[in-house]
Amino acid sequence: MAYKITEECINCGACEPECPVNAISEGESIFVIDPEKCVECVGHFDTPQCASVCPVDCCVPA
C-alpha cells in the first residue's frame, strides 16, 4: 500500500527530497505521491520518510 498526501499539505516541500524512489512531486495545488512508485520506504528506511518530516502530518497511508 502506498502513502498519500492529504489536502492539509502546506506545500513546504520537506517531503520531496526525502523520498528514496522519487515518488513525490509538486502537484497543481499540493505535493502528490505516485502510488505506482511509492514503496513506503521498505528496503530503504524503517519508517516512511515523508511522514517523518511532514510538519503538518499530512503524509498518511492511502
PDB file as gemmi writes it, atoms N, CA and C in Angstrom:
CRYST1    1.000    1.000    1.000  90.00  90.00  90.00 P 1                      
ATOM      1  N   MET A   1       0.842  -1.182   0.000  1.00  0.00           N  
ATOM      2  CA  MET A   1       0.000   0.000   0.000  1.00  0.00           C  
ATOM      3  C   MET A   1       0.890   1.250   0.000  1.00  0.00           C  
ATOM      4  N   ALA A   2       0.521   2.224  -0.739  1.00  0.00           N  
ATOM      5  CA  ALA A   2       1.284   3.468  -0.850  1.00  0.00           C  
ATOM      6  C   ALA A   2       0.829   4.489   0.187  1.00  0.00           C  
ATOM      7  N   TYR A   3       1.609   5.536   0.305  1.00  0.00           N  
ATOM      8  CA  TYR A   3       1.212   6.681   1.122  1.00  0.00           C  
ATOM      9  C   TYR A   3       0.576   7.721   0.215  1.00  0.00           C  
ATOM     10  N   LYS A   4      -0.138   8.664   0.832  1.00  0.00           N  
ATOM     11  CA  LYS A   4      -0.733   9.764   0.080  1.00  0.00           C  
ATOM     12  C   LYS A   4      -0.549  11.042   0.886  1.00  0.00           C  
ATOM     13  N   ILE A   5      -0.703  12.164   0.222  1.00  0.00           N  
ATOM     14  CA  ILE A   5      -0.619  13.460   0.874  1.00  0.00           C  
ATOM     15  C   ILE A   5      -2.021  14.054   0.879  1.00  0.00           C  
ATOM     16  N   THR A   6      -2.484  14.430   2.058  1.00  0.00           N  
ATOM     17  CA  THR A   6      -3.846  14.950   2.192  1.00  0.00           C  
ATOM     18  C   THR A   6      -3.911  16.431   1.826  1.00  0.00           C  
ATOM     19  N   GLU A   7      -5.124  16.932   1.757  1.00  0.00           N  
ATOM     20  CA  GLU A   7      -5.366  18.331   1.397  1.00  0.00           C  
ATOM     21  C   GLU A   7      -4.795  19.322   2.412  1.00  0.00           C  
ATOM     22  N   GLU A   8      -4.408  18.831   3.576  1.00  0.00           N  
ATOM     23  CA  GLU A   8      -3.817  19.710   4.593  1.00  0.00           C  
ATOM     24  C   GLU A   8      -2.393  20.139   4.231  1.00  0.00           C  
ATOM     25  N   CYS A   9      -1.852  19.606   3.148  1.00  0.00           N  
ATOM     26  CA  CYS A   9      -0.489  19.931   2.696  1.00  0.00           C  
ATOM     27  C   CYS A   9      -0.322  21.450   2.577  1.00  0.00           C  
ATOM     28  N   ILE A  10       0.795  21.953   3.140  1.00  0.00           N  
ATOM     29  CA  ILE A  10       1.069  23.394   3.088  1.00  0.00           C  
ATOM     30  C   ILE A  10       2.134  23.733   2.041  1.00  0.00           C  
ATOM     31  N   ASN A  11       2.467  22.772   1.184  1.00  0.00           N  
ATOM     32  CA  ASN A  11       3.441  22.976   0.104  1.00  0.00           C  
ATOM     33  C   ASN A  11       4.808  23.423   0.592  1.00  0.00           C  
ATOM     34  N   CYS A  12       5.246  22.906   1.726  1.00  0.00           N  
ATOM     35  CA  CYS A  12       6.553  23.303   2.247  1.00  0.00           C  
ATOM     36  C   CYS A  12       7.689  22.629   1.487  1.00  0.00           C  
ATOM     37  N   GLY A  13       7.408  21.464   0.871  1.00  0.00           N  
ATOM     38  CA  GLY A  13       8.419  20.766   0.086  1.00  0.00           C  
ATOM     39  C   GLY A  13       9.363  19.900   0.887  1.00  0.00           C  
ATOM     40  N   ALA A  14       9.145  19.753   2.180  1.00  0.00           N  
ATOM     41  CA  ALA A  14      10.044  18.959   3.021  1.00  0.00           C  
ATOM     42  C   ALA A  14      10.090  17.491   2.601  1.00  0.00           C  
ATOM     43  N   CYS A  15       8.984  16.968   2.135  1.00  0.00           N  
ATOM     44  CA  CYS A  15       8.887  15.546   1.814  1.00  0.00           C  
ATOM     45  C   CYS A  15       9.592  15.149   0.517  1.00  0.00           C  
ATOM     46  N   GLU A  16       9.533  16.001  -0.475  1.00  0.00           N  
ATOM     47  CA  GLU A  16      10.007  15.637  -1.816  1.00  0.00           C  
ATOM     48  C   GLU A  16      11.439  15.103  -1.841  1.00  0.00           C  
ATOM     49  N   PRO A  17      12.422  15.797  -1.264  1.00  0.00           N  
ATOM     50  CA  PRO A  17      13.795  15.277  -1.342  1.00  0.00           C  
ATOM     51  C   PRO A  17      14.051  14.061  -0.460  1.00  0.00           C  
ATOM     52  N   GLU A  18      13.141  13.757   0.463  1.00  0.00           N  
ATOM     53  CA  GLU A  18      13.324  12.624   1.372  1.00  0.00           C  
ATOM     54  C   GLU A  18      12.929  11.288   0.755  1.00  0.00           C  
ATOM     55  N   CYS A  19      12.151  11.305  -0.319  1.00  0.00           N  
ATOM     56  CA  CYS A  19      11.661  10.058  -0.921  1.00  0.00           C  
ATOM     57  C   CYS A  19      12.786   9.345  -1.672  1.00  0.00           C  
ATOM     58  N   PRO A  20      13.123   8.114  -1.268  1.00  0.00           N  
ATOM     59  CA  PRO A  20      14.229   7.397  -1.910  1.00  0.00           C  
ATOM     60  C   PRO A  20      13.912   6.887  -3.317  1.00  0.00           C  
ATOM     61  N   VAL A  21      12.630   6.882  -3.694  1.00  0.00           N  
ATOM     62  CA  VAL A  21      12.258   6.386  -5.025  1.00  0.00           C  
ATOM     63  C   VAL A  21      11.653   7.483  -5.898  1.00  0.00           C  
ATOM     64  N   ASN A  22      11.794   8.732  -5.472  1.00  0.00           N  
ATOM     65  CA  ASN A  22      11.306   9.886  -6.236  1.00  0.00           C  
ATOM     66  C   ASN A  22       9.828   9.784  -6.606  1.00  0.00           C  
ATOM     67  N   ALA A  23       9.017   9.336  -5.647  1.00  0.00           N  
ATOM     68  CA  ALA A  23       7.583   9.190  -5.891  1.00  0.00           C  
ATOM     69  C   ALA A  23       6.800  10.471  -5.605  1.00  0.00           C  
ATOM     70  N   ILE A  24       7.460  11.471  -5.017  1.00  0.00           N  
ATOM     71  CA  ILE A  24       6.768  12.703  -4.628  1.00  0.00           C  
ATOM     72  C   ILE A  24       7.103  13.824  -5.598  1.00  0.00           C  
ATOM     73  N   SER A  25       6.062  14.522  -6.036  1.00  0.00           N  
ATOM     74  CA  SER A  25       6.266  15.661  -6.933  1.00  0.00           C  
ATOM     75  C   SER A  25       5.263  16.759  -6.592  1.00  0.00           C  
ATOM     76  N   GLU A  26       5.544  17.952  -7.092  1.00  0.00           N  
ATOM     77  CA  GLU A  26       4.648  19.071  -6.841  1.00  0.00           C  
ATOM     78  C   GLU A  26       3.454  18.966  -7.777  1.00  0.00           C  
ATOM     79  N   GLY A  27       2.263  18.907  -7.190  1.00  0.00           N  
ATOM     80  CA  GLY A  27       1.043  18.831  -7.973  1.00  0.00           C  
ATOM     81  C   GLY A  27       0.489  20.210  -8.249  1.00  0.00           C  
ATOM     82  N   GLU A  28      -0.751  20.245  -8.694  1.00  0.00           N  
ATOM     83  CA  GLU A  28      -1.392  21.516  -9.038  1.00  0.00           C  
ATOM     84  C   GLU A  28      -1.551  22.428  -7.820  1.00  0.00           C  
ATOM     85  N   SER A  29      -2.000  21.852  -6.699  1.00  0.00           N  
ATOM     86  CA  SER A  29      -2.188  22.688  -5.512  1.00  0.00           C  
ATOM     87  C   SER A  29      -1.450  22.167  -4.283  1.00  0.00           C  
ATOM     88  N   ILE A  30      -1.106  20.880  -4.273  1.00  0.00           N  
ATOM     89  CA  ILE A  30      -0.346  20.282  -3.172  1.00  0.00           C  
ATOM     90  C   ILE A  30       0.659  19.299  -3.755  1.00  0.00           C  
ATOM     91  N   PHE A  31       1.593  18.842  -2.924  1.00  0.00           N  
ATOM     92  CA  PHE A  31       2.502  17.796  -3.366  1.00  0.00           C  
ATOM     93  C   PHE A  31       1.717  16.493  -3.467  1.00  0.00           C  
ATOM     94  N   VAL A  32       2.139  15.606  -4.360  1.00  0.00           N  
ATOM     95  CA  VAL A  32       1.437  14.345  -4.567  1.00  0.00           C  
ATOM     96  C   VAL A  32       2.432  13.187  -4.555  1.00  0.00           C  
ATOM     97  N   ILE A  33       1.936  12.016  -4.181  1.00  0.00           N  
ATOM     98  CA  ILE A  33       2.735  10.795  -4.184  1.00  0.00           C  
ATOM     99  C   ILE A  33       2.192   9.879  -5.267  1.00  0.00           C  
ATOM    100  N   ASP A  34       3.065   9.432  -6.153  1.00  0.00           N  
ATOM    101  CA  ASP A  34       2.682   8.493  -7.208  1.00  0.00           C  
ATOM    102  C   ASP A  34       2.536   7.112  -6.569  1.00  0.00           C  
ATOM    103  N   PRO A  35       1.317   6.577  -6.486  1.00  0.00           N  
ATOM    104  CA  PRO A  35       1.116   5.290  -5.822  1.00  0.00           C  
ATOM    105  C   PRO A  35       1.784   4.120  -6.542  1.00  0.00           C  
ATOM    106  N   GLU A  36       2.089   4.290  -7.805  1.00  0.00           N  
ATOM    107  CA  GLU A  36       2.778   3.235  -8.554  1.00  0.00           C  
ATOM    108  C   GLU A  36       4.255   3.152  -8.175  1.00  0.00           C  
ATOM    109  N   LYS A  37       4.815   4.252  -7.692  1.00  0.00           N  
ATOM    110  CA  LYS A  37       6.232   4.301  -7.315  1.00  0.00           C  
ATOM    111  C   LYS A  37       6.462   4.111  -5.819  1.00  0.00           C  
ATOM    112  N   CYS A  38       5.510   4.548  -4.997  1.00  0.00           N  
ATOM    113  CA  CYS A  38       5.694   4.541  -3.543  1.00  0.00           C  
ATOM    114  C   CYS A  38       5.840   3.116  -3.008  1.00  0.00           C  
ATOM    115  N   VAL A  39       6.916   2.903  -2.245  1.00  0.00           N  
ATOM    116  CA  VAL A  39       7.160   1.604  -1.612  1.00  0.00           C  
ATOM    117  C   VAL A  39       7.157   1.726  -0.086  1.00  0.00           C  
ATOM    118  N   GLU A  40       6.634   2.852   0.427  1.00  0.00           N  
ATOM    119  CA  GLU A  40       6.595   3.129   1.864  1.00  0.00           C  
ATOM    120  C   GLU A  40       7.978   3.046   2.488  1.00  0.00           C  
ATOM    121  N   CYS A  41       9.004   3.288   1.692  1.00  0.00           N  
ATOM    122  CA  CYS A  41      10.407   3.278   2.111  1.00  0.00           C  
ATOM    123  C   CYS A  41      10.911   1.893   2.512  1.00  0.00           C  
ATOM    124  N   VAL A  42      10.135   0.838   2.234  1.00  0.00           N  
ATOM    125  CA  VAL A  42      10.561  -0.524   2.545  1.00  0.00           C  
ATOM    126  C   VAL A  42      11.854  -0.814   1.782  1.00  0.00           C  
ATOM    127  N   GLY A  43      12.833  -1.325   2.502  1.00  0.00           N  
ATOM    128  CA  GLY A  43      14.128  -1.618   1.910  1.00  0.00           C  
ATOM    129  C   GLY A  43      15.072  -0.433   1.906  1.00  0.00           C  
ATOM    130  N   HIS A  44      14.570   0.728   2.332  1.00  0.00           N  
ATOM    131  CA  HIS A  44      15.387   1.942   2.381  1.00  0.00           C  
ATOM    132  C   HIS A  44      15.490   2.483   3.807  1.00  0.00           C  
ATOM    133  N   PHE A  45      14.350   2.569   4.496  1.00  0.00           N  
ATOM    134  CA  PHE A  45      14.272   3.120   5.853  1.00  0.00           C  
ATOM    135  C   PHE A  45      13.273   2.308   6.670  1.00  0.00           C  
ATOM    136  N   ASP A  46      13.343   2.455   7.983  1.00  0.00           N  
ATOM    137  CA  ASP A  46      12.413   1.742   8.865  1.00  0.00           C  
ATOM    138  C   ASP A  46      11.012   2.335   8.854  1.00  0.00           C  
ATOM    139  N   THR A  47      10.910   3.632   8.566  1.00  0.00           N  
ATOM    140  CA  THR A  47       9.615   4.308   8.528  1.00  0.00           C  
ATOM    141  C   THR A  47       9.530   5.170   7.276  1.00  0.00           C  
ATOM    142  N   PRO A  48       8.331   5.418   6.764  1.00  0.00           N  
ATOM    143  CA  PRO A  48       8.186   6.297   5.607  1.00  0.00           C  
ATOM    144  C   PRO A  48       8.743   7.687   5.914  1.00  0.00           C  
ATOM    145  N   GLN A  49       9.698   8.118   5.124  1.00  0.00           N  
ATOM    146  CA  GLN A  49      10.381   9.376   5.386  1.00  0.00           C  
ATOM    147  C   GLN A  49       9.502  10.595   5.178  1.00  0.00           C  
ATOM    148  N   CYS A  50       8.572  10.536   4.247  1.00  0.00           N  
ATOM    149  CA  CYS A  50       7.681  11.678   4.033  1.00  0.00           C  
ATOM    150  C   CYS A  50       6.896  11.970   5.303  1.00  0.00           C  
ATOM    151  N   ALA A  51       6.374  10.919   5.934  1.00  0.00           N  
ATOM    152  CA  ALA A  51       5.606  11.088   7.166  1.00  0.00           C  
ATOM    153  C   ALA A  51       6.495  11.574   8.306  1.00  0.00           C  
ATOM    154  N   SER A  52       7.749  11.157   8.300  1.00  0.00           N  
ATOM    155  CA  SER A  52       8.672  11.555   9.364  1.00  0.00           C  
ATOM    156  C   SER A  52       8.997  13.039   9.341  1.00  0.00           C  
ATOM    157  N   VAL A  53       9.045  13.628   8.148  1.00  0.00           N  
ATOM    158  CA  VAL A  53       9.455  15.034   8.043  1.00  0.00           C  
ATOM    159  C   VAL A  53       8.296  16.012   7.869  1.00  0.00           C  
ATOM    160  N   CYS A  54       7.110  15.536   7.605  1.00  0.00           N  
ATOM    161  CA  CYS A  54       5.978  16.433   7.347  1.00  0.00           C  
ATOM    162  C   CYS A  54       5.597  17.216   8.606  1.00  0.00           C  
ATOM    163  N   PRO A  55       5.656  18.553   8.547  1.00  0.00           N  
ATOM    164  CA  PRO A  55       5.347  19.356   9.731  1.00  0.00           C  
ATOM    165  C   PRO A  55       3.857  19.413  10.088  1.00  0.00           C  
ATOM    166  N   VAL A  56       2.990  19.005   9.164  1.00  0.00           N  
ATOM    167  CA  VAL A  56       1.550  19.043   9.439  1.00  0.00           C  
ATOM    168  C   VAL A  56       0.909  17.651   9.392  1.00  0.00           C  
ATOM    169  N   ASP A  57       1.740  16.617   9.390  1.00  0.00           N  
ATOM    170  CA  ASP A  57       1.273  15.224   9.436  1.00  0.00           C  
ATOM    171  C   ASP A  57       0.248  14.880   8.361  1.00  0.00           C  
ATOM    172  N   CYS A  58       0.506  15.308   7.131  1.00  0.00           N  
ATOM    173  CA  CYS A  58      -0.460  15.014   6.068  1.00  0.00           C  
ATOM    174  C   CYS A  58      -0.004  13.889   5.133  1.00  0.00           C  
ATOM    175  N   CYS A  59       1.125  13.242   5.426  1.00  0.00           N  
ATOM    176  CA  CYS A  59       1.540  12.062   4.668  1.00  0.00           C  
ATOM    177  C   CYS A  59       1.032  10.848   5.433  1.00  0.00           C  
ATOM    178  N   VAL A  60       0.052  10.175   4.851  1.00  0.00           N  
ATOM    179  CA  VAL A  60      -0.647   9.094   5.547  1.00  0.00           C  
ATOM    180  C   VAL A  60      -0.802   7.885   4.627  1.00  0.00           C  
ATOM    181  N   PRO A  61      -1.042   6.698   5.204  1.00  0.00           N  
ATOM    182  CA  PRO A  61      -1.296   5.530   4.355  1.00  0.00           C  
ATOM    183  C   PRO A  61      -2.516   5.768   3.463  1.00  0.00           C  
ATOM    184  N   ALA A  62      -2.410   5.344   2.220  1.00  0.00           N  
ATOM    185  CA  ALA A  62      -3.515   5.536   1.265  1.00  0.00           C  
ATOM    186  C   ALA A  62      -4.644   4.566   1.542  1.00  0.00           C  
TER     187      ALA A  62                                                      
END                                                                             
